[in-house]
Structure formats: structure tokens, C-alpha cells
């Protein structure tokens, strides 16, 4: 069977210096999305921001988005694990195919 090899992560690079950050900021274009103000929020003439119904709806939306992102992360994790299992199986099949080819070659040599 195959064993899982321990992955060694690369070392984290040093954070940029203040001078590097300032050079980056100075070198950006004025229309860079980071420096643009977001669009004005939609004016809703419904309940006031202090309204419990609106706060509850906002909390429900946050919870829905949290669950959705959590589901995405879990699915992504499962996909990565599946990809690794498939990679291991592919390697096992490749080795088995090579062994089969060697066996066939040996049988042909013995037959002739």
C-alpha cells in the first residue's frame, strides 16, 4: 500500500519593509480599486436600522453566508483529499501497468 508522505511547507517570506510598502502605494494608479470609494449603499425606506426585524434578517443573512462559506471550505477539503487519493491510485496503476508490461515481455522472450 502507499503511505502518505509528510509535506514540508516552504518558509514564510519576510514581510515587506515600510519603504517597500510606501513604494508600492506611490506606484499605484489613481483608479486602482483599492483606493476607490465603494458605491453608495442602497437606500431602503423600510424599517429603521434599529428595527429588530431588520437586525434579525441581517443576522440570518450572515449565518447563511457563514454556512455557505463553511460548506465551500469543507467541499474544497474533500476535493483535495480525493485528488490526492486519485494521484496515489494513478501511481499504483502506473506501477502495475509497468510490471504487467515487463511480465508480458519476459513471456514473449521465453516463447521465442
Buried (B, 14 or more C-beta within 10 A) or exposed (E): EEEEEEEEEEEEEEEEEEEEEEEEEEEEEEEEEEEEEEEEEEEEEEEEEEEEEBEEEEEEEEEEEEEEEEEEEEEEEEEEEEEEEEEBEEEEEEEEEEEEEEEEEEEEEEEE
